[in-house]
């Protein structure tokens, strides 16, 4: 297949489909085993974990793949990526060990979140290293190793959760969720080992390569800092979401039990179901970035526009089919997967708007590829502020958990349309 973008996308789709099916089994087993109380605690700490991951990874996958696809010295790129990640992870681990107690008790209003938060922190270096190695393969437009390692990693997680989790449950939900977080260390380590096997021996880093290069570090940071801003701000918004929601709904008379339970249902059942087809979009976005970057660097705008049309057409088509399917089978899906129908009403409201959500990631990859990261960042930042503002407004008006759902819809519509307008403007001037 001559078209590397379509070939990479196809490979990632196959791997993503297998990974998603295994991931779904993991989620079903986990959710049914830990129960709604465990799900609620997991949903409470996930926003913080997502924020930590964004900080620890610093979008290194994008910067590494972009530098390698631009024919930079591979060893220099990988070594200096590791230096950046090492410094960031040391800072984050020290910070979290000093503040986790305050975060869990004062901000999240849950003493039970303390140990799971510490467990999240310990997994960060392993996840960061994994992203560096994956960035190498994306830069080489060789996505097969990533697909294989992802499938095997998920298979390992499934095996551990299926056979070990039931024995941990008697020790309580705090210990159970803590062990689930620590499981990331095992799975990421396994994934890294699998990926390293695929790197040719002559490409491996030698002892003489392990030296700091200021210029290469600057090049990596020049890509990472702007590109991570949008994602980081998105995760800051996600991090603030349960904190702000708690405060607003408590003011209007909702109990902490109602807020925690409904937020757990919303994140674990509703968003989990709606995001199930997202592996398709992730495959398109990951394959798209190096392809757009390469053609844009060559000033081949004809190929840039061709890849954009292909990516958006595929994303929109899958988005329409998936959201229609989820909308009409939501009750069946929830019962089949989680043995519950809680959250059906939320899915019915959100599903029609998730067609637009499936365009967000490809649009952001396109703008990043044509060196318009700043545009993405501004749009994402505005979307976050808008979402939190809408959530506060409707929360204070007595809409309860529906204030979050309305805010989600406003955010999706605004960010997608703003990205489309920005991209159209850039292409018309090219």
Buried (B, 14 or more C-beta within 10 A) or exposed (E): EEEBBBBBBBBBBBBBBBBBBBBBBBBBBBBEBBEBEBBBBBBBBBBBBBBBBBBBBBBBBBBBBBBBBBEBBBBBBBBBBBBBBEEBBEEBBEEBEEEBBEBBBEBBBBEBBBBBBBBBBBBBBBBBBBBBBBBBBBBBBBBBBBBBBBBBBBBBBBEBBBEEBEEBBEEEBBBBBBBBBBBBBBBBBBBBEBBEEBBEEEEEBEEEBEEEBEEBBEBBBEBBBBBBBBBBBBBBBBBBBBBBBBBBBBEEEBEEEBBBBBBBBBBBBBBBBBBBBBBBBBBBBBBBBBBBBBBBBEEEEEBBEBBBEBBBEBBBEBBEEBBEBBBEEBBEBBEEBBEBBBBBBBBBBBBEBBBBBBBBBBBBBBBBBBBBBEBBBBBBBBBBEBBBEBBBBBBEEEBBBBBBBBBBBBBBBBBBEBBBEBBEEBBEEE
